[in-house]
Amino acid sequence: MKKYTRYIFFFSFIMSVISLVIKEKGFKEMYPFASWKLFTVPGGGEAFAERYKLYGIKAHDTIRILNTNLKAYEANDEEIIVNMYGGKIENNEDREIYKKKLLIFARDTRPEFQSYLLYKEKYKPDQIGEKKMEINKKLITKL
């Protein structure tokens, strides 16, 4: 493997540059290793993963809010903000302040809902992509 390191480095560098150019033109990146997210958001090797998710309430219906790219935020930014505020709310670190901040964020990104619920979800990362994925949910608070 050591003798191929130089070739792998140049291949990765060239593919990253090509992917950057393609992404700048508005297309999705084609080379996953070009993105820093691959290295900062790993999870496949863990038995269980936990995250906080927002659910919106509209006309007596509860809808899970998916993280999507918006004008002001990327999907990963949304995930980070909800997880950070969710953890502080659950651990009672200035709970009311962070509930207000999360509510402001939720209204800013998803104004179509009347109110919001914060859940903590626990799941197995190796089940992602399967037809049935078991997710255990725990209600943290209503916003």
Secondary structure, 3 states (H helix, E strand, C coil): CHHHHHHHHHHHHHHHHHHHHHHHCCCCCCCHHHCCHHHHCCCCCCCCEEEEEEEEEECCEEEECCCCCCCCCCHHHHHHHHHHHHHHHHCCCCHHHHHHHHHHHHHHHCCCCCEEEEEEEEECHHHCCCCCCCEEEEEEEEC
